Amino acid sequence: MASNDSLDLKTARRLLNTTEDLHAKGWYHSLALPDGSVIQGTQSLERLERRLAALPIPLDLRGKRVLDIGAWDGWFSFAMERRGAEVLAVDCVEIENFRYAHRKLGSKVDYRIMDIYDITPERVGRFDIVLCLGVIYHLKHPLLAIERVCDLTRGLAIIESFVADENHTHTEYPWMEFYESDELGGQADNWSGPNEECFLAFCRTAGFARVTMLEHTTDHRMSIACYRRWEPADSSTAPAPTLQLALHSQNNGINFSTRHDEYVSAWLLSSRHDLNRDNVYPEICGYGVRPIYVALVGENRWQINFKLPPGLPAGWQDLRVRLNDTPFSNPVALAVDVPATASNLHLKSACDGVDWTTGRVLYEHGRVTLWVSGLPANADLHNVRVYLGAARLTPDYLQPEPDREGYRQINARFPRTLEPGAADLTVCLGETGSNHFPMVVAG
Ligand SMILES: C[S@@+](CC[C@H](N)C(=O)[O-])C[C@H]1O[C@@H](n2cnc3c(N)ncnc32)[C@H](O)[C@@H]1O
């Protein structure tokens, strides 16, 4: 049986209902028309002005692109246009009020009907400022939507939502209410109510560098400023960390795809003892991203893990890392959306990986070493495949640079299931396979 507490909570959620007022007025946003008249909506002009004044948006937006997601009657879109921005307003339903206001104001705001999940940089480009106000709680997949917002943002996104907790009630773990039916405000199109911590965590996790709470009002509204870039470094002379290595966190390769949710593991040398997720600043192509993991793994050696920042162009991109009071480290290049292809792989020789006997591997040694030419610069431990007979081996070393004849050494471990006897060794990358090199598995 439900407790009184949960009954009270459910009643409170259901009472958050503004539909009657909305139906009576016919407009959500109030609107001042050029003839001096004002259309009164559920949100008064004073309230709208107050909401806008709380946002860190410059008054002069000339030369800037702004996206307003969930524009409804369009008050925020038209306000951004008045500041000089080129504005795209998007909503998942076409709102006649928006069209009316657009005509009356002589607006040039571009208006498109799209679902938030379908608004991609390929379709609409990227924006200096993205507004996503009052939309998140309407969504079943709030984190996915905030990831979309991050990918569309070059500078600043303002994300505002209903939040389920009272002001600043800190809990040990973030949590979110889920509304299967009309529990929130008696409306069936409200799905999720994150608490304050959860909403902040979603924004950080989506790939923003810095996330700052702007307001958490008594009517359960919270707005967050989400920045793609770190604040400029001060002119400290503290020594920069040394960046040793950066790999794909799951497959140990150097290739990354912007089409997937991918994480980088990087290793830093720093004599500092206090590194944590708040004072380590990775950056690629100017986009910062907050680490999800920072740990000391050796003497002065730190491992950090972080999401590949959304919005990177295809190509070799430099990762750099700075600490809160240092300049940036040396760069380490990652291959982002770079196709890995080879036209001609030549396997010159192979031997046991422990006693170096050519053409024979001992089962108990479990390792093979080989030399292959024709690999592209972005060949890595994940995309290079090594087979001994039908068994797939696990490469754990790939010589970074080819020797003078173009060959790179690969060391690979073989599985315990490997059968003894004669077997051909081959190296493959994508569709291309090398010549076969005859081997014997002994022991
Ligand atoms: C509460 S209103 C917010 C209006 C305005 N942004 C504001 O904050 O004053 C929510 C708006 O989000 C739109 N919306 C809801 N789900 C959406 C989705 N999946 N994609 C795009 N817009 C959506 C609704 O149609 C509506 O216009």
The ligand as a Gaussian input file, in Angstrom:
#p B3LYP/6-31G(d) Opt

LIG

0 1
 C        6.649000      24.120000     -22.025000
 S        6.875000      24.542000     -23.671000
 C        8.299000      25.546000     -23.581000
 C        8.184000      26.787000     -24.452000
 C        9.381000      27.726000     -24.374000
 N       10.601000      27.087000     -24.814000
 C        9.552000      28.262000     -22.979000
 O       10.360000      27.726000     -22.234000
 O        8.852000      29.212000     -22.637000
 C        7.519000      23.056000     -24.402000
 C        7.714000      23.153000     -25.906000
 O        8.516000      22.041000     -26.300000
 C        7.959000      21.451000     -27.446000
 N        8.369000      20.038000     -27.473000
 C        7.935000      19.012000     -26.714000
 N        8.520000      17.864000     -27.067000
 C        9.362000      18.174000     -28.081000
 C       10.237000      17.391000     -28.893000
 N       10.341000      16.064000     -28.740000
 N       10.952000      18.013000     -29.862000
 C       10.836000      19.367000     -30.043000
 N       10.005000      20.144000     -29.314000
 C        9.279000      19.560000     -28.341000
 C        6.457000      21.626000     -27.244000
 O        5.738000      21.506000     -28.458000
 C        6.421000      23.038000     -26.692000
 O        6.382000      23.989000     -27.680000

